[in-house]
Amino acid sequence: MKFPMKKLISILFLIISTICFIRLFIITLSTSSAFHQNPQLLPFKTTIDEESLSFKEYNLLSNLIARRAPCKLLIFGLNAQLFNLSLLNKGGKTVFLEDNADKLKNKTWKANAVHVYKVQYRGNANEAFELLKFAREHNACNLEVKLHIDSCKLAITELPRKVYGKKWDVVVIDGPRGDKAEMPGRMRVIYTVGVLARAGNATTDVVVHDVNRMIEKWYSWEFLCQENLVSSNGKLWHFQIKGGFNSGSFCHDTI
């Protein structure tokens, strides 16, 4: 039985369109599954002095954490959205590091199975250029540095001991605030995470927020590396960093 060419083309177009629709539906369903499984994790407003995650940014993080849970999750920064995301890590280990003492007064953090530590950061945002220049000129800041030795100005040595003693599966960098020149910037955090992520042999997922800002962008390229960037959404960059890096430099291709 012969079909007219126009009719055959119409049938093929209908089949292809149906397949594309089904694939799009499956992708949409999978990316929103974390929200459907637990509606209480939907984003909500933060305080006026916090930059909240957009829906797409929140979705990227929730899918990542849900996919790797139960895992070792380290979060620099503390707000309502980040705390909600940590609830996806059921059965895992979650640690928050926060420099704002007022946020630690909220009993919500203490009532759940997460660990919150007060930290203090050295290095204001207006020192970013000089610190990056120092790191490029001194061997003490390459990957052979021991973080308990304060030989590199970018190494954070004041974090809780348990932070250094674990191989973290997921690290989220959303602190310190770093949006003003005279406030602590995220230079030392990104550098230190770059070192910690390359320890051991496992892969660490590192997510940096506010990459629209110069410091976050510069330091992510320098110490997390473009070759490790696997996805981005809004102001989030997602890096996958493999451990066991043998080179003394952070990136294969120096920027």
C-alpha positions in Angstrom: 0.0 0.0 0.0 1.6 3.2 -1.1 1.4 6.5 0.8 1.6 9.9 -0.8 4.9 11.6 -0.1 3.2 14.6 1.8 1.3 12.2 4.0 4.4 10.2 4.8 6.3 13.3 5.7 3.4 14.4 8.0 3.4 11.0 9.7 7.2 11.2 10.3 6.9 14.7 11.6 4.2 13.6 14.0 6.3 10.7 15.3 9.4 12.8 15.8 7.4 15.5 17.5 5.9 13.0 19.9 9.3 11.5 20.8 10.7 15.0 21.4 7.8 15.9 23.6 8.2 12.7 25.7 11.9 13.3 26.2 11.3 16.9 27.3 8.6 15.7 29.7 11.0 13.1 31.2 13.8 15.7 31.6 11.4 18.2 33.2 10.1 15.5 35.5 13.5 14.4 36.6 14.8 17.9 37.3 11.9 18.8 39.5 11.7 15.4 41.3 13.5 16.8 44.4 10.7 19.4 44.9 7.9 16.9 44.2 9.3 14.4 46.7 9.5 17.0 49.4 7.3 20.1 48.8 8.6 21.8 52.0 11.9 22.3 50.2 10.5 24.9 47.8 12.5 28.2 47.9 11.2 31.0 50.1 12.1 34.6 50.8 15.3 35.3 52.8 16.1 38.4 54.8 16.6 41.6 53.0 20.4 41.6 53.4 20.8 38.2 51.7 21.0 37.5 48.0 18.6 34.6 47.5 19.1 31.7 45.0 16.8 31.9 42.0 14.5 29.0 41.3 16.9 27.5 38.7 19.9 27.9 40.9 18.0 26.3 43.8 17.0 23.5 41.5 20.5 22.8 40.4 21.7 22.6 44.0 18.8 20.4 45.2 19.3 17.9 42.3 23.0 17.7 43.0 22.6 17.2 46.8 19.7 14.7 46.3 21.8 12.8 43.8 24.8 12.4 46.1 23.0 11.9 49.3 23.8 10.5 51.8 27.1 12.4 51.5 29.5 14.7 53.3 28.2 18.2 52.6 30.1 21.3 53.5 28.4 24.7 53.1 30.1 28.1 53.5 27.3 30.5 54.5 24.0 30.0 56.2 20.5 31.1 55.3 17.0 29.7 55.1 17.4 28.3 51.5 20.8 26.7 52.2 19.4 25.1 55.4 16.4 23.7 53.5 18.8 22.2 50.9 20.7 20.5 53.6 17.6 18.6 54.6 17.9 16.6 51.4 21.1 15.1 52.8 19.3 12.5 54.9 21.7 10.1 56.6 24.7 12.2 55.5 27.0 14.6 57.3 26.3 18.4 56.9 28.5 21.2 58.2 27.8 24.9 57.9 30.5 27.5 58.4 29.1 31.0 59.1 30.8 34.3 60.2 27.6 36.2 61.1 27.0 35.6 64.8 23.4 36.7 64.6 22.5 33.8 62.3 23.8 31.3 64.8 21.2 32.4 67.4 18.3 30.8 65.4 17.4 27.6 67.2 16.2 26.0 64.0 19.8 25.1 63.1 20.3 23.4 66.5 17.1 21.4 66.3 18.1 19.5 63.2 20.9 17.1 62.4 23.4 19.6 61.0 26.5 21.1 62.5 27.0 24.9 62.5 30.3 26.5 63.4 31.2 30.2 63.8 34.2 31.2 61.8 36.2 34.4 61.2 37.7 35.3 57.9 40.8 37.3 57.2 41.2 39.2 53.9 38.7 41.9 52.8 37.3 41.9 49.3 39.5 44.9 48.4 42.6 42.8 48.9 41.6 40.3 46.2 44.0 41.4 43.5 47.1 41.5 45.8 46.3 38.1 47.2 45.9 36.6 43.8 49.2 38.2 42.7 50.9 36.7 45.8 49.6 33.2 45.1 50.9 33.3 41.6 54.4 34.4 42.7 54.9 32.1 45.6 55.4 28.3 45.6 53.9 28.2 49.1 50.5 28.5 47.5 50.7 25.6 45.0 49.0 22.3 45.6 51.8 21.0 47.8 50.9 23.4 50.6 49.9 22.0 53.9 46.9 23.9 55.1 47.9 23.6 58.8 51.0 25.6 57.9 50.3 29.3 57.4 52.8 29.8 54.6 50.3 30.9 52.0 48.2 34.0 52.7 45.3 32.4 51.0 45.1 29.2 53.1 42.5 29.2 55.8 44.0 27.5 58.8 41.4 28.5 61.4 38.5 26.2 60.4 37.3 23.4 62.7 39.7 20.5 62.6 37.1 18.1 61.3 36.8 20.2 58.1 40.4 19.3 57.2 40.1 15.7 58.2 37.3 14.7 55.8 37.0 14.2 52.0 33.9 16.3 51.2 31.5 15.0 48.5 29.8 18.4 47.9 31.0 21.9 48.8 28.8 25.0 48.4 30.5 28.4 48.6 28.0 31.1 49.4 29.9 32.9 52.2 31.3 35.1 53.5 29.0 37.7 52.1 31.8 39.6 50.2 29.7 42.1 48.4 31.5 45.2 49.8 35.2 46.2 49.5 35.6 46.5 53.3 34.0 43.1 54.1 35.6 39.7 54.0 35.7 38.3 50.5 35.6 34.6 49.3 39.2 34.5 48.0 40.6 32.3 50.8 37.5 30.1 50.8 37.8 29.3 47.1 41.5 28.7 47.4 41.2 26.4 50.4 38.3 24.4 48.9 40.5 24.0 45.7 43.1 22.4 47.9 40.7 20.2 49.9 38.8 19.0 46.8 42.0 17.6 45.3 43.0 15.6 48.4 42.3 11.8 48.3 41.1 10.0 45.2 37.4 10.7 45.1 35.6 13.4 43.1 34.2 16.5 44.9 31.4 18.6 43.5 32.0 22.3 44.2 29.3 24.9 43.6 30.2 28.7 43.7 27.4 31.3 44.0 27.6 34.9 42.8 30.0 34.2 39.9 28.7 37.4 38.3 31.1 39.2 40.8 34.7 39.6 39.8 36.3 37.9 42.8 34.2 34.8 42.6 34.9 34.6 38.8 38.6 35.2 39.0 39.3 32.9 41.9 37.1 30.1 40.5 39.0 30.2 37.2 42.3 30.2 39.1 41.8 27.5 41.7 38.8 25.4 40.5 39.6 25.7 36.8 37.6 26.0 33.7 38.4 22.4 32.7 36.4 21.2 35.7 33.3 23.3 35.0 30.5 20.9 34.2 27.4 23.1 34.4 26.2 26.6 35.2 22.9 28.2 36.0 22.2 31.9 36.7 25.0 33.0 39.1 26.0 29.4 40.0 29.0 27.5 38.6 29.3 23.8 39.3 32.7 22.2 39.2 33.6 18.5 39.5 37.2 18.1 40.8 39.0 14.8 40.9 41.3 14.0 43.7 44.8 12.6 43.4 46.0 15.6 41.3 49.8 15.1 40.8 50.7 18.5 39.4 51.7 21.3 41.7 49.5 23.7 39.8 45.7 23.8 40.1 44.8 23.9 36.4 46.3 22.0 33.4 46.1 25.3 31.4 47.3 28.3 33.4 45.0 31.3 32.9 
